[in-house]
Each structure stands twice: as structure tokens, then as C-alpha cells.
């Protein structure tokens, strides 16, 4: 994976400067330089913990043109909505030098994870796509998926390209299922369509049946990963969505059918020409549906 870390550092500095005053930026950069140039890890770890007190927690605004530059540096990277302390912590982690050796590098990051409070964990997981030796963080990522802390789970699963790039299928499927269980916006999972798979479609169908049996709602986003794998059994679920007058369910059914080559799915589209045409034109799409449904939660 090609990552232009030097340009990322420069862009981070610009974003931080847009979020704090000049004096705060200057003070942070002095401490950052001291922390990364000192061989002992104490200053590095202390700075990591104390960053919120130095820079505050303002939300960082990422202009579209700057986001494009960031994503040229690291495909899929998106810090939109981060707080400035989160950005500064990831900036510090970017400066951890791999020249200290793989074993020491991994030990330093793991030590931070082992004592991290919630916001520190959020920053550490947000940095997953930027670490050196990225393959070595698969297990740590699965630990993050197991959390019940929403902010930590979101740092792993949402707007983060690391799971798409490095997780095995079983771990990926578990993450998507957990996102639905925690009522998180699936449309914000990077690569959600590209990594749809038949096993996940079955898992999600089973989960929907459990929810229905318990009289609970099922997110319309669940069917995003089912559409390409519709068969006779899964088509029964689609038909269930079409009963009643729930627009979210109907739109999800149509989108799932639009992604399918199953004969019954094609008939659903023929029976609903208006929605089918909206799907064809892109006016009706999974991201828009996810955003609208998120507003309803």
C-alpha cells in the first residue's frame, strides 16, 4: 500500500492550523519535535496523553479539495468530523519512526493501546491505515470490533480503509454485523460493496430473521450486502420487505433487486417502474438511503 506520509504530515499541520490559533499550533509543533527527537519514549507517551489540554477538542473542517489531497496520500483516508486533539494524536503517531525496528515499533504502539482511555483508543484506531507494518495490526483491529463503546467501534469501522484492505473475510463479516447490531451507519463503511460476499449475505439474513422473531426493526441497510447474492431463499426476505407501506423497506428491496440477476428480482423491478428508474439513474442509491435512515434513528 503506497502511503505518502510526508505529505500527510504537512496536510495535518495545515488542518491543525485551521482549527487552533497560531500560538497553540506553535506550542504543539515544538512539543511534537521534542517528542520525536528524544530517544526515550516518555516524552512521546506524555505528549500523546496531554494533547487535549494543549489543543482543545474543536471539530476539524476538512475542505473537499484538501480531502482529495489526503486521499491521494492514502487511499480511502477520511478525517472528516474528527476533533483537533484526535488529529494531533494521529499526527504524533505518524512521526513514530519505523527505524527503531519492527519489534520496538509494534511494542510502542501496543503499549499506548494497553493504557489508553476512550478518546486515546479512538485516535489509535483512527491511525490504523497509516501505521507502518500494517499487517501486524489485524488482531488489534478485531479487538476494536468487539468493543461496545460506540466511539471506539466507529473509529475502526467507519470511514476507515484499514478493515477493507487487511481484514480476513470472517472478521470483515463480523464487523458489518456488529455495525448493524449497534445501529451504526453502514453506508460509512469503506468498501462495503466491494467486499460483499455470500457468507455475509446468509449471516445477515439469519440476523434479520432473529430480529423479526423478536419483533424488532431491521435496518434497510442490511440488504445492501444481500442483493448480489439473492436466490430463492433470500428472495423470500425481499418479498417480506415489500409487504406494508414502509418506504425504507421498499426502497431497500428495489435496490437489492437492482443488484441481482435473480429472475424474481427482475420482476420486482418490472412491477415498480418508478423506483426501478430511480435506481437506474442513481437518484435512488444505497448511500442516500443510509443517510436518510440515519436521520430517522
Secondary structure, 3 states (H helix, E strand, C coil): CCCCHHHHHHHHHHHHHHHCCHHHHHHHHHHHHHHHHCCCCHHHHHHHHHHHHHHCCCECCCCHHHHHHHHHHCCCCCCCCCEHHHHHHHHHHHCCCHHHCHHHHHHHHHHHHHHCCHHHHHHHHHCHHHCCCHHHHHHHHHHHHHCCCHHHHHHHHCCCCHHHHHCCHHHHHHHHHHHHHCCCCHHHCCCCCCCCCHHHHHHHHHHHHHHHHCCCCCCHHHHHHCHHHCCHHHHHHHHHHCCCCCHHHHHHHHHHHHCCCCHHHHHHHHHCHHHHHHHHHCCCCHHHHHHHHHHHC
